[in-house]
Structure formats: C-alpha cells, structure tokens
Amino acid sequence: SIIYEDDDILLINKAAGELSQKASPKDVSMVEKVIGYALSTQKVTNEQLLVCRPSVCNRLDRNTSGIVAAGKTLQALQGLSEMFRDRTLKKYYLCLVKGQVKENQRIHGYLVKNEKTNKVTVSQKKPAEQTKDGKEASAIDTEYKVLARNRETTLLEVHLITGKTHQIRAHLASIGHPIAGDYKYGNRSFNDVLKKEYGLRSQLLHAYRLEFPENCEGDIKQLSGKIIKAPVPALFEQICKAQGVM
C-alpha cells in the first residue's frame, strides 16, 4: 500500500504480519516487494540492480503496522538512512495500551537485550554490567501524549526519539501500560479478551506519521518539510472505536 512515491522514494503502509527484512532465506519481505515493484513498473532495470538495489531504510517489528521508507537510488537510500540515524526525521506512532494513562510524559531508560529470547528489559538506571558481546545497554527516550482514554484503555501518540528494538513495546510495558495485543511484553488475559472479541493477533502499534526536516538535500530534497501519514488498519480503528477512544 503505497502512500507516497516519486522517482527516488517509496513510502509504504506496511500491514501487521509483513516482514520489513528477511528473517530466513525463504522469506519474502518488504525489500523483495519493493524490488519487484520497481522492476514491474520499470522504475529500475535489471542492469541498475547490479549497481544499487532498492531497499528499506527503517525496520518495523513484524506485527507492527505503518510507514516503511524505501529508497530506489543509492543517494536516496543514503539520505533517508542518515535522517533516521541522526533523528532529524521525526517518527510518531499510535498505540492502544492497557489501563488509564493520566498525563503526557517523556520517559528515559536503558535497554538490555536477551539474545536467547529476543526480548529486551528496561532499566531506569544504566546497568553496571555489559552484555555478553561487550556492548553497553542502549539509552532510550520515548515521549507520549494521551489522545483519548477510558477506565480500561488509553490511545497514545508516541514520539520515538531513539529507535531501538522493541523500544516502545518494552518501555510502555515497564510503566504498567502494555500495548494491546502484545503477547511478548503485554498482559495475557487482557490480550485474550481482545483476541476472542475481535480476532486480534498482533499488537495495536502503528507507525502513522513521519515529519521530514526543512532542509532535505540531493535526491530527497523534494521531501523537505513534508508530513506523511498512514491510515490505521481497519481492525485497529474498529477496536479503538469500540473502546470509545477514536
């Protein structure tokens, strides 16, 4: 589902369940779909693929929906990747969480990843020990704003200031407000009710808005100052409306 396209850039509204990049050799991810689309529409030739392969510049968890940015040219890939890396490109998410969040907040912490479980834990203080590969815990910052709430759930807009694996999911769970449908970090009984009532099988976390800086250059200068939004999935909207928060 393409929400923006020019000669150099593709912005895609990824569905929950799709992979941003391959997890195994047999997988078909957004990368392969982008290449296939570029070839089928003659935006890229087979000869050009030998020089530069179109690819995605940001990764969303498999069961997170929303905007994935892809570059068709080397310059566009480099420019987009640099903006994601230096955080000049602002990333905003929508999520439905368990419980009543009463105020907006910016939370800081540290993530330590367990490689065996592919799960991260959050600490408010920097852990003294390093991980097995010698890396220090990753510092993270997450800012959220309450959009609507009832007694049982809250709809949040989350500004992802840093961008680490499972950051939003782990951070919100650590303060007692796990994301609806998230079985890895969330509340099983709460998720089971949503699964039974609505068939929910993925977390209600959606990368819905990108805000580009005013001074984009080169192959991405046309994105300067643009704000791109991706519609939420139908089931996300259905559940939020049923909860009275959308």
C-alpha positions in Angstrom: 0.0 0.0 0.0 1.9 3.0 -1.3 1.2 6.3 0.4 3.9 8.4 -1.3 6.1 7.8 -4.4 8.5 9.9 -6.5 11.4 8.9 -8.8 13.7 8.2 -5.8 11.5 7.3 -2.8 8.7 4.9 -1.8 6.8 5.3 1.4 4.7 2.2 2.2 1.9 1.5 4.7 3.1 -2.0 5.9 0.5 -4.4 7.2 0.9 -6.2 10.5 2.4 -9.6 9.8 4.7 -8.5 7.0 8.4 -8.5 7.4 10.5 -5.4 6.9 13.5 -7.5 6.1 14.1 -11.3 5.7 14.3 -13.4 8.9 15.2 -16.5 6.9 16.3 -17.2 3.3 12.8 -18.3 2.2 11.0 -15.1 3.5 9.5 -12.5 1.2 9.9 -9.2 3.0 9.2 -5.6 2.1 12.7 -5.4 0.5 11.8 -8.1 -2.1 8.4 -6.5 -2.7 10.0 -3.1 -3.3 12.4 -4.6 -5.8 9.6 -6.5 -7.5 7.5 -3.3 -7.7 10.4 -1.2 -9.1 11.1 -3.8 -11.8 7.5 -4.3 -12.7 6.9 -0.6 -13.1 10.2 -0.1 -15.0 11.4 2.3 -12.3 14.6 0.2 -12.1 16.2 -2.1 -14.7 18.0 -5.4 -14.1 21.2 -3.7 -15.1 20.6 -1.0 -12.5 20.1 -3.6 -9.8 23.8 -4.6 -10.3 24.8 -1.1 -9.1 22.1 -0.4 -6.4 19.3 -2.5 -5.1 16.2 -0.6 -3.8 15.8 -1.3 -0.1 14.0 -0.2 3.1 15.6 2.3 5.4 13.7 1.6 8.6 12.5 -1.6 10.2 9.2 -2.2 12.0 8.5 -5.3 14.1 6.7 -8.0 12.1 3.4 -7.4 13.9 3.7 -3.6 13.9 2.0 -1.8 11.1 2.8 1.6 9.5 5.2 3.6 7.4 8.3 1.9 5.9 10.5 4.2 3.9 12.4 2.8 0.9 14.9 4.3 -1.5 15.2 3.4 -5.2 18.6 5.1 -5.7 21.8 5.0 -3.8 21.7 8.7 -2.9 18.1 8.4 -1.7 18.9 5.3 0.4 21.9 7.2 2.0 19.9 10.3 2.6 17.0 8.6 4.2 19.2 6.3 6.3 21.2 9.3 7.6 18.0 11.1 8.7 16.8 8.0 10.6 20.2 7.7 12.1 20.7 11.3 13.2 17.0 11.6 14.3 16.3 14.7 12.1 13.3 12.7 10.7 10.6 12.6 13.4 8.7 9.4 13.9 5.3 9.1 15.5 3.2 6.1 16.4 -0.3 5.4 17.6 -1.0 2.6 20.1 -3.7 1.4 22.3 -2.5 0.4 25.8 -3.9 -1.3 28.8 -5.0 1.0 31.7 -5.7 4.7 32.1 -2.7 6.9 31.3 -3.4 10.2 33.0 -0.7 12.5 31.7 1.8 13.1 28.9 5.3 12.1 29.7 8.8 11.7 28.4 10.5 8.6 29.8 14.2 7.7 29.7 15.8 4.4 30.3 18.2 1.7 29.2 17.5 -1.4 27.1 19.4 -4.7 27.6 18.6 -7.4 25.1 18.4 -11.1 25.9 19.6 -12.8 22.6 18.1 -16.2 23.6 14.5 -14.8 24.0 14.9 -11.9 21.6 13.3 -9.8 24.4 14.6 -6.6 26.0 14.3 -5.4 29.5 14.1 -1.7 30.6 16.0 -0.1 33.5 15.7 3.5 34.7 19.4 3.4 35.7 22.3 2.4 33.5 23.2 -1.2 34.2 26.7 -1.6 35.5 27.3 -4.8 33.6 27.8 -5.2 29.9 26.1 -7.7 27.6 27.9 -10.9 26.6 29.3 -9.3 23.4 30.7 -6.4 25.4 28.2 -3.8 24.4 26.7 -1.4 26.9 23.0 -1.0 27.5 21.3 1.2 24.9 20.0 4.5 26.2 16.4 5.2 25.0 14.0 8.1 25.1 10.2 7.8 24.4 7.7 10.6 24.6 4.0 10.0 24.6 0.8 12.1 24.6 -2.6 11.0 25.7 -5.2 11.3 22.8 -8.2 9.6 24.5 -8.9 7.3 27.4 -11.5 5.4 29.3 -11.2 3.3 32.5 -9.6 0.3 30.8 -7.6 1.6 27.8 -5.8 4.7 26.5 -4.9 5.8 23.0 -1.4 7.3 22.9 0.6 9.2 20.3 4.2 8.1 20.8 7.2 10.1 19.6 10.0 7.6 19.1 13.1 9.8 19.9 15.6 7.0 19.7 14.9 3.8 17.8 15.9 0.5 19.4 14.5 -3.0 19.1 11.1 -3.3 20.8 11.6 0.1 22.4 8.0 1.3 22.5 6.6 -2.1 23.5 9.1 -2.6 26.3 9.0 0.9 27.6 5.3 1.1 27.9 5.1 -2.3 29.5 7.7 -1.3 32.0 5.5 1.5 33.3 2.4 -0.7 33.6 0.7 0.1 30.3 1.5 -2.7 27.8 0.2 -2.4 24.3 -3.0 -4.2 23.4 -2.3 -7.5 21.6 1.3 -7.7 22.5 1.9 -11.2 23.9 5.6 -10.8 24.3 5.5 -7.8 26.6 1.8 -7.4 27.4 -0.9 -8.8 29.6 -2.2 -12.2 28.5 -5.7 -12.0 30.0 -6.3 -8.5 28.5 -5.0 -9.7 25.1 -7.1 -12.9 25.2 -10.3 -10.9 25.6 -9.4 -8.8 22.6 -8.4 -11.9 20.6 -11.8 -13.5 21.5 -13.9 -10.5 20.8 -12.2 -9.1 17.7 -9.8 -11.7 16.4 -6.8 -9.5 17.3 -3.5 -11.4 16.7 -1.0 -8.5 16.6 -0.1 -5.5 18.8 -2.1 -2.3 18.2 1.0 -0.3 17.4 1.1 1.7 14.2 3.8 3.9 12.7 1.4 6.6 11.5 3.4 9.8 10.8 6.8 11.0 9.5 7.9 14.6 9.7 10.8 15.5 7.4 13.2 18.3 8.2 13.0 21.5 6.2 16.4 21.2 4.6 16.5 17.8 2.8 19.1 17.7 0.1 20.0 15.7 -3.0 17.7 13.0 -4.2 15.3 13.6 -1.2 15.1 17.4 -1.4 11.5 17.1 -2.6 10.6 15.8 0.9 11.7 18.9 2.7 9.1 19.9 5.3 6.6 17.2 4.3 4.4 15.4 6.8 3.4 11.9 5.7 0.6 10.0 7.4 -0.5 6.4 7.1 -4.1 5.3 7.8 -4.5 2.9 10.7 -5.5 -0.7 9.9 -9.3 -1.4 9.9 -9.1 -3.6 12.9 -7.1 -1.0 14.9 -9.8 1.6 14.2 -12.6 -0.9 14.9 -11.2 -1.7 18.4 -10.5 1.9 19.3 -14.0 3.0 18.3 -15.5 0.1 20.3 -13.4 1.3 23.3 -14.6 4.9 22.7 -11.1 6.3 22.2 -11.3 7.1 18.5 
